[in-house]
Amino acid sequence: MPPQQLQYLESQQCFAAVPTDSLDALVAAFVQHAHACCPVVDVAALAEQHRTRKVPWLLLHAVCIAGASFCKPETIRQAGFTDAGALRSSLFSRAKALVDAGYERDREVVLASAIVLATWCDGAGEPWAAVSWLNTAATVFEGLTLPAERARCVWWTMVARDAFSASLLGRQLRLKTKPRYEMITAADVVAAGVAAADADRFVDTVQMAVWLRQLVLAGEMGGAASVAAPLDEMRAWLADRTHPALVLLGHYHVLYAYLAAADRAPLEADAERAAAAVIDLGADLVLVDDLADLGFDSCAAFALAAVYYLDRVHRAPTDRLFAAQLRVAELVIHHLRDRWHHAVWVSSLCARFHDAKAPMPVGLPSYITDLDLVTA
């Protein structure tokens, strides 16, 4: 690489890590918590590289960004940042500079880092960054030959990331081809270094993503495909599953189908029940301080519940129940602000709804702008 480019990367702090104590905590948080949500990094190799301080810079920044969502505030402050959002924003800029410069030549490192960054990328003013990172990951994956077990894990992780990102951000799917591999199994995820209980939940999350893909595709087809079949299949499958993360995902699917529908009337009653259930569960989790155990994508249920109640309050400004439910949704999202980066733009949307002088969130999806909740 030309000396001028290296100097530029150095000036952007691309080759600088956070202090050792904080770095150890961030890497440990990634291995213990974040990896189970995104099992694409070889954690055994990561542990050895971290021990010898030889983790590739791109991967190190990605791992720290993800780990920050599971660290205590004092760990973030010891790293030199005011909060997890500030840490993510700074390290995200460093990772992006490295990728733009083509610094990392190991394509497997780029692949794993891009998928992690697509999941935990900076959400402050740049919610569409997830799309760019997923595009990078998909492009690199196409040119790699991986062992079958690892390829399945990586592929289905990208499929899940694609579905949840496409629905929340209101964009088209990136991976539109039919599944290239058999459905991921818990054994695949355990082989990637994830505990058995977490592996089962990740496989369940991927299954939920399969139904979510069908809902997104129905929207892309302009309503030509019915959302009833995937929603009915999902409800039957969820009947004997009680983990709050999966319950919230079920409600998320219903709320997404409602908000993205050209004709919302057939789903109105279902959406009202789903939004109320999300608020009830969120209030219970905040009271017992148990939000930390939620799956990453389950947090999005609170975002769509907030959008649902923003619309109801917009249509019925004097309805106190809807206003109260909206406030609970905002409270839960506030509690998630350090753990779930999308909380930034959701909170900004709510602030703009209440105060016309508040900044307008950037890149809102069409299912929100179509509601005409806020004006430019």
N, C-alpha and C positions, 0 to 999 in steps of 0.2 A: 504494500500500500504506500502511495506517495507520502513523503514526510509532511507535506502541507495538510493532508487529510488526517494524519495521526495527530498533528498539532491541534487541528480543529476539534477532533474527538476528545482530546485531553482538555481543551478549553471548556467543553460541555460536561466535564466530570464523568465521562463515560468509563474511565478506568479507575474510578474512586468508589470504594465501598463504605457503608456506614460503619461506625465504631464496632470493634470486635464483639463486645457483650451484646449489643443490639443485633448484630449480624447473626450471632449464634441463636438468639431467640427467634428471629425471623425465619431462619432456615428450619429450625425445629418446628415452628408453627406450620410451615408449609408441609413438612413430612407428616406431622401428626394429624393435621386437619384438612388443609387445602388439597393435598394429593388425592384424598378420597373422592373429591368432587371433580377431579380432572386428572385421571391416572395415566399420564402420558410421559412422565419423567422417570428415568431409571433412578430410583431413590437410593439404591445401593451404591451406584456409581457417584451419585450426588454426595452422599455421606463421605466417601473416600476423597472426592475432589475438595469438599469443604474442609476436611481434616488437614489436607495438604495445601489449602488455599489456592486451588487450581480450578475452581469452577469457572467455566467460560463466562465472560462478562455479560453477554446477552442473557444467558440462562440465570445468572446470579441476580440481575435486576428483576427478571420476571418472577423468580422464586420469592424475592423480598416483597414485591408488589402483592403477590398472593398471600404471603405469610402475614402481612400487615393487617389483613382483615380479621386475624385471629389472635392478635397480640394485645396486651394491656396498654392503656394510654401512656403509662410511664415508660414502657419500652420504646414507644414511638418518640416520646420527648427526649429520651436518652440518645436516640439516633440523630437528634438535631432538628426534628420537625414538630410543628404544633399539633398535628393530628394525622391520622392515617391517610386522609385525602391528600394532604400536602406531600407526604412521603410518596404516595402512588404517583402523583403528578410529576414530581421531580425525577423519579426513576423511570417513569414512562417516557419522558423526554430523552433520557439517556439511551434507553432501549431503542427508541425510534431512530435516533441518530446513528446507532450502530447498524441497524438494518438498512437504512437509507444509504449508508456508505459501503454496504456489502462487506463489513468487517469480518463477520463470522462465516467461515467456509465449511464448517461441518453442518451438513444439511439436516441431520437428525437433531442437532442442537437447535437449529432454526425452527424446525417443525414443532418440537416440544415447547419451545419458548413462545412461538406464535400462538399456539393453542391456549397456553396459560394466560398470555396477554389478552387474547380474545375474550377470556372469561373475566379477568380482573383489570382490564384497561382503565385508564383515567376516564371518569365520567363527568368531570367538571367542564361543561361547555363543549364536550366532544363525544357525545354518546355514540356517534357513528364509527368511532375508532375500532370498535369490535368487529365491524364488517371488514375493515381493511386487514386486520390481523387474521381473520378467518380466511380471507382470500389468499393471503401469504401461505398459511398452513396448507390449504387445499392444493395450491400450486406445487409446493415442495413435496407433498405426499404423492402426487401423481408421478413424480420422477424417482421415487425411492422404492427399493425392494426390501421389505421388512419381513422378519419371521411371522408366520401366520397368526400366532397368538397375539403378538404385539400389534400387528396390522389391524386385527379385529378391534383391539382396545382403542387404538388411535382413531380408526374410522368411526366407530360408534360414539366416541367422545365428540368428534367433530359434528356428527349428525345431531347429537343432542344440543351442542352449542349453537348450531345453525338454526335449529327449530326454535329454541328459546330466544335467541337474539332476533330472529326474523319476526317473531310474534310481538315481542316487547317493543322493538324499534320500528315496527311497521314497514318492513322491507321484504323483498322476495327472497326465497330460499337460494342459497348458493349451491348446495348439493342436491340437485334435482334428479340425479340418476337413481335407478333402482339400487337397493342395497347390494354392495359388492361382496359382502361377507355374511356368513351365518350370524344370527343374533348373538351378541356378546353374552357370556356366561359369568357367573360369580367366580368360577375357576380362572377365567382369563384375568379378571380384576385382581384376584388374590395373587396371581403370578406377577402382577405389576407392582406388588408390594403393599396392597391395601388389606386391612383386617377383614375377616370374613363377614362380620355384621355390616360393616360399611360397604363391602363389595355387593352384598345383596341389595342394599338401598340404592347403590349406583345403577345396578341393572334395572331396578324398578324405575328409576328416573329416566333411563334410556327408553324403557317401554312407554312411559308417559310422553316422551319426545316423539315417538313414532305416531301416536294419535295426534299430537300437536301439529306435526308435519301435515297430516291429512287436513286439519282445520285451516292451516295457512294456505295449502294448495287450493282448498275450496274457495278461499278469498281471492286467490290469484285468478281463478277461473270465473270470477264475477258471479259467484253464487250458483254456478251450474252444478256443482257437486254438493250433495246434502251433508250438513254437519251432524245430522241426527245419528247416523250409524257409528262414527267414531266416538261420539259422546256416550251413546248407549253402551258400546263395548267397554269404554273406560269406566263407566259407573258400575257395571257388573264386576269388572276386575277389581275395583277398589272396595267392593262390598265388605271384604274380610280384612282390609288393611286399615290400621288405625293410627299409624305414625303421623304426627302433625305435618311433617314435611310433605308427605304424599297427599294428605287431605287437602292441604293448601294448593298443591298442584292441580288437584281435581277441580277446585273452585276457579283457579286461574284459567283453566281450559274453557270453562263455561263463560267466564267473563270476557275472555278474548273472543270466543265465537260470537257473543252478543255485540261487543263493541265494533268488531270488524264486519258485521253483517250489513248488507244493503237494506234489508228489512229486519229490524230488530224486534218487531212485535211478537213473533212466535217464541222468542227466547226471553221475553221480558220477565216472566214469573221466575224462571230458572235463575236469571241473572240477579234478581232481587234477593232470592234465597242465598245464592252463592256469596254475594257481597256482604250480607248480614252475618253469614257464618264466618267469613274471613275476619270481620271486625270483632266478633265475639272471641274467636280463637286468639287473635292478636292481643286483645285486652288481657286475656288470661295469661298469655306468655310474657307480656310486659310486667304484670303484677308479680310473677314468680321469677322474673329475670331469666327466662329460659329461651330467649331468641337465639342464643349462640348455637343451639343444637339444630337449627333449621338448615335444610339444604340450601345452597346458594340460590338456585332458581326458584325455590319456594317463596323467597322474599318478594318476587314480582307480583304475587297475589295481592299484596298490600298496595302496590302501585295501581293495579287495575281496579281494585276496590275504591281507591281514592278518586280515580278518574270517573268511575261509575257515580260516586256521590257528588263529585263536582258537577256532573251533568244533571243529577236530580235536583241539587240546590239551585243550579242555573235555571231549571225549568219551574221550580217551586220554591222561590226565595223565602217564603214564610214558613216552610215546613221545618219545624224544630228537630224532628227525629233525624231527617236527612242531614241537617247541619251538624248534629251531635255525632252521627256516624262518621261524617267527614273529618271531624276534629280527632276522633280516635284513630282513624287511618293516618292522619298527619302525625300524630304522636308516635305511632309505631314506626313510621318511616323515619322520624327524627331519631329514634333509638337505633335504627339500622344504619345511620349515616356513615359510621366508620367502617362497618363491615360490608356494606353493599353499595358500590359506587354509584349505581343508578339512582340511589336515594337523592343525589344532588339535584338532578333535573326534575325529579318528581316533586321535591320540596319547592323548587323554583316555580314550577307550574302552579302549585297551590298558592304560593305567595303572590304570584301575578294575578290569580283569580280574586284574591282578597284585596289587592292593592294595585291599581293601574299604574302606579309609579315604579313598581318593582321591575327588575330586569326580565325581559322576555327569554324563556328558555330557547336554546338553539336546537334546530333539527327535530322538532316534534313530529311523531308519526301521524299519518293521515287520519287514523281512527280517532285521534284527539283533535286535530285541527278541524275536522269535519263537524265536530260538535259546537264549534264557534264559542268556546268557553271564554277565551281571552282575545283581545284585539292587539294588533301591532302598535 
